[in-house]
């Protein structure tokens, strides 16, 4: 079975999402990302609606708070039936363990516990910015790998990272450790505000488990055709 790229639904409201999804075949089961912009405008109902349409959902809220708050929040998110959700690894091992505990508590009996991953360094962050703004003096790759190891220690499934770091993360953790990678751009497309980007083909070769693609699909003149092209490239099926 071919893998689906995760489409970032970075829209301000449900209306724009509906307009976008209308450009896809009704029977097409997609994997979509709901981020803060959409979730904070529409609330949990947007997730329930997408799941009712038959789509898989990565709820990208990047929780980062005290362990007790994160745990209780994850109980609620698990009840939405999301497929993947995340926290910030910078919250620490104790917080990440609490997040996993909350997901387990909130998942109904017999249902699959959502995949839980942690953000290492945002793909919009350069090494210079990390060192200056966060006062992290090591190379960016070292920071990412450190966060990945902490994430594994906490019992999470994987991390959000640049595909450029996926291979090193697998070597530092395990081959089954999830590397979900945004910052994916087909050859020749605009980079936008991303700093560390790769093509779908390179992401597959390097070792990404999932890829997230936004504007190259959502802002394409023919979104479905753009989606199929990226999906084929991701699966190594381009002719």
Phi, psi and omega per residue, in radians:
X1 nan 2.280 -3.094
X2 -1.268 2.608 3.125
X3 -1.456 2.545 3.124
X4 -1.745 2.263 2.958
X5 -1.150 2.545 3.109
X6 -1.489 2.152 -3.125
X7 -1.556 2.153 3.122
X8 -1.389 1.908 3.121
X9 -1.464 1.178 -3.106
X10 -1.495 1.213 3.137
X11 -2.069 2.721 -3.094
X12 -1.379 -0.275 -3.097
X13 -2.771 2.947 3.130
X14 -1.085 -0.586 -3.117
X15 -1.010 -0.816 3.138
X16 -1.158 -0.614 3.104
X17 -1.130 -0.771 3.124
X18 -1.057 -0.767 3.125
X19 -1.058 -0.711 3.132
X20 -1.177 -0.851 -3.089
X21 -1.164 -0.422 3.092
X22 -1.118 -0.271 -3.140
X23 -1.520 0.014 3.124
X24 -1.953 2.651 3.058
X25 -1.023 2.421 -3.082
X26 -1.025 -0.582 -3.071
X27 -1.452 -0.079 -3.100
X28 -1.319 2.013 3.096
X29 -1.500 2.006 -3.069
X30 -1.785 2.865 2.963
X31 -1.979 2.036 -3.036
X32 -2.128 2.697 3.080
X33 -1.897 2.231 3.012
X34 -1.878 2.021 -3.116
X35 -1.766 -2.965 -3.068
X36 -1.094 -0.728 -3.099
X37 -0.970 -0.895 -3.088
X38 -1.283 -0.751 -3.082
X39 -1.133 -0.696 -3.108
X40 -1.260 -0.399 3.087
X41 -1.474 -0.690 -2.997
X42 -1.859 -0.338 3.119
X43 1.334 -3.020 -3.073
X44 -1.015 -0.430 -3.082
X45 -1.069 -0.500 -3.139
X46 -1.138 -0.601 3.111
X47 -1.234 -0.795 3.117
X48 -1.027 -0.715 3.131
X49 -1.102 -0.812 -3.136
X50 -1.133 -0.705 3.106
X51 -1.142 -0.658 3.121
X52 -1.138 -0.470 3.093
X53 -1.373 -0.137 3.112
X54 1.684 0.211 -3.115
X55 -1.625 2.632 2.984
X56 -1.475 2.563 -3.036
X57 -2.249 2.211 2.929
X58 -1.754 1.936 3.141
X59 -1.600 1.866 -2.958
X60 -1.778 1.369 -3.117
X61 -1.860 -0.207 3.043
X62 0.897 1.018 -3.107
X63 -1.059 2.406 3.139
X64 -2.696 1.732 -3.091
X65 -2.792 -2.992 3.104
X66 -1.168 2.624 -3.037
X67 -0.899 -0.753 -3.094
X68 -1.090 -0.737 3.136
X69 -1.154 -0.752 3.137
X70 -1.123 -0.735 -3.140
X71 -1.054 -0.837 -3.130
X72 -1.143 -0.628 3.107
X73 -1.144 -0.705 -3.134
X74 -1.169 -0.523 3.059
X75 -1.011 -0.782 3.136
X76 -1.198 -0.701 -3.123
X77 -1.172 -0.630 3.132
X78 -1.081 -0.607 -3.116
X79 -1.172 -0.281 3.114
X80 -1.370 -0.223 3.133
X81 1.361 0.449 3.127
X82 -1.148 2.742 -3.121
X83 -1.631 -0.613 3.105
X84 -2.457 2.491 2.966
X85 -2.556 3.088 -2.996
X86 -2.652 2.911 3.060
X87 -2.353 3.062 3.004
X88 -1.622 2.197 3.094
X89 -1.061 -0.451 3.134
X90 -1.113 -0.260 3.080
X91 -1.208 -0.299 3.068
X92 1.747 2.846 -3.081
X93 -1.090 -0.744 -3.134
X94 -1.056 -0.761 3.118
X95 -1.131 -0.723 -3.127
X96 -1.153 -0.682 3.078
X97 -1.088 -0.681 3.116
X98 -1.136 -0.668 3.113
X99 -1.074 -0.786 3.122
X100 -1.126 -0.691 3.105
X101 -1.071 -0.714 3.117
X102 -1.133 -0.715 3.115
X103 -1.080 -0.748 -3.139
X104 -1.126 -0.708 3.124
X105 -1.124 -0.674 -3.042
X106 -1.457 -0.244 -3.117
X107 -1.411 2.202 -3.101
X108 -1.140 2.691 -3.115
X109 -0.996 2.297 3.118
X110 1.553 -0.234 -3.140
X111 -1.545 2.737 3.133
X112 -1.362 2.307 3.078
X113 -1.175 2.289 3.126
X114 -0.975 2.590 3.017
X115 -1.183 2.267 -3.133
X116 -2.015 2.158 -3.122
X117 -2.227 2.875 -3.113
X118 -2.166 2.467 3.071
X119 -1.323 2.265 3.092
X120 -1.561 -1.547 2.970
X121 -2.074 2.378 3.137
X122 -1.040 2.506 -3.130
X123 -1.235 -0.124 3.054
X124 -1.550 -0.074 -3.082
X125 -1.667 2.205 3.064
X126 -1.540 2.868 3.112
X127 -1.066 -0.716 3.135
X128 -1.080 -0.745 3.125
X129 -1.147 -0.735 3.126
X130 -1.041 -0.802 -3.086
X131 -1.201 -0.668 -3.112
X132 -1.362 -0.846 -3.020
X133 -1.418 -0.592 -3.084
X134 -1.791 -0.106 -3.092
X135 0.997 0.607 3.023
X136 -1.721 1.950 -2.933
X137 -1.574 -0.175 3.139
X138 -1.354 2.892 3.025
X139 -1.037 2.629 -3.080
X140 -0.981 -0.726 -3.130
X141 -1.060 -0.663 3.124
X142 -1.135 -0.684 3.102
X143 -1.113 -0.770 -3.140
X144 -1.078 -0.805 -3.118
X145 -1.156 -0.674 3.088
X146 -1.053 -0.816 3.115
X147 -1.084 -0.668 3.125
X148 -1.094 -0.748 3.123
X149 -1.116 -0.700 3.105
X150 -1.123 -0.685 3.129
X151 -1.094 -0.754 3.105
X152 -1.121 -0.746 3.118
X153 -1.038 -0.626 -3.128
X154 -1.314 -0.170 3.101
X155 1.560 0.277 3.093
X156 -1.410 2.963 -3.043
X157 -1.480 -0.369 -3.090
X158 2.952 -2.796 -3.047
X159 -2.406 2.829 2.878
X160 -1.646 2.244 -3.103
X161 -2.725 3.011 2.971
X162 -1.304 2.527 3.083
X163 -1.032 -0.439 3.134
X164 -1.090 -0.375 -3.102
X165 -1.802 -0.109 -3.016
X166 -1.021 -0.797 -3.089
X167 -1.084 -0.770 3.132
X168 -1.154 -0.620 3.136
X169 -1.181 -0.741 3.097
X170 -1.057 -0.687 3.136
X171 -1.183 -0.574 -3.117
X172 -1.460 -0.325 -3.114
X173 -2.100 -1.673 3.090
X174 -2.741 2.875 -3.137
X175 -1.179 -0.460 -3.121
X176 -1.488 -0.133 3.137
X177 -1.172 2.200 -3.044
X178 -1.235 2.293 3.000
X179 -2.107 1.746 3.103
X180 -1.633 2.159 -2.940
X181 -2.148 1.952 2.938
X182 -1.416 -2.941 3.133
X183 1.224 0.552 3.135
X184 -1.683 2.217 -3.129
X185 -2.384 2.200 3.036
X186 -1.058 2.726 3.141
X187 -0.974 2.298 3.077
X188 1.555 -0.070 -3.113
X189 -1.551 2.882 3.132
X190 -1.204 2.438 3.136
X191 -1.379 -0.556 -3.122
X192 1.192 -2.400 -3.086
X193 -1.621 0.180 3.105
X194 -1.459 2.531 -3.141
X195 -1.810 -0.649 -3.017
X196 -2.070 1.613 -3.007
X197 -2.085 2.704 3.059
X198 -2.517 2.902 3.086
X199 -1.458 2.827 3.075
X200 -0.999 -0.672 3.130
X201 -1.093 -0.807 3.134
X202 -1.134 -0.672 3.130
X203 -1.068 -0.724 3.119
X204 -1.101 -0.782 -3.098
X205 -1.197 -0.629 -3.096
X206 -1.287 -0.592 3.098
X207 2.191 0.398 3.060
X208 -1.137 2.441 3.069
X209 -1.508 -0.737 3.061
X210 -2.337 2.598 3.006
X211 -2.100 2.547 3.088
X212 -1.995 2.233 -3.121
X213 -2.238 2.240 -3.135
X214 -1.924 -1.651 -2.991
X215 -0.998 -0.622 3.093
X216 -1.039 -0.329 3.059
X217 -1.825 -0.876 -3.015
X218 -1.207 -0.459 -3.140
X219 -1.850 0.156 3.111
X220 -1.284 2.635 3.094
X221 -1.124 -0.613 3.086
X222 -2.182 1.489 -3.029
X223 -1.000 -0.709 -3.093
X224 -1.165 -0.727 3.105
X225 -1.119 -0.696 3.106
X226 -1.122 -0.713 3.114
X227 -1.070 -0.830 -3.123
X228 -1.099 -0.671 3.134
X229 -1.110 -0.784 3.136
X230 -1.193 -0.693 3.107
X231 -1.073 -0.777 3.123
X232 -1.109 -0.735 3.127
X233 -1.130 -0.710 3.129
X234 -1.071 -0.611 -3.129
X235 -1.638 0.087 3.120
X236 1.210 0.552 -3.067
X237 -1.927 0.162 3.105
X238 -1.148 2.395 3.137
X239 -1.654 nan nan
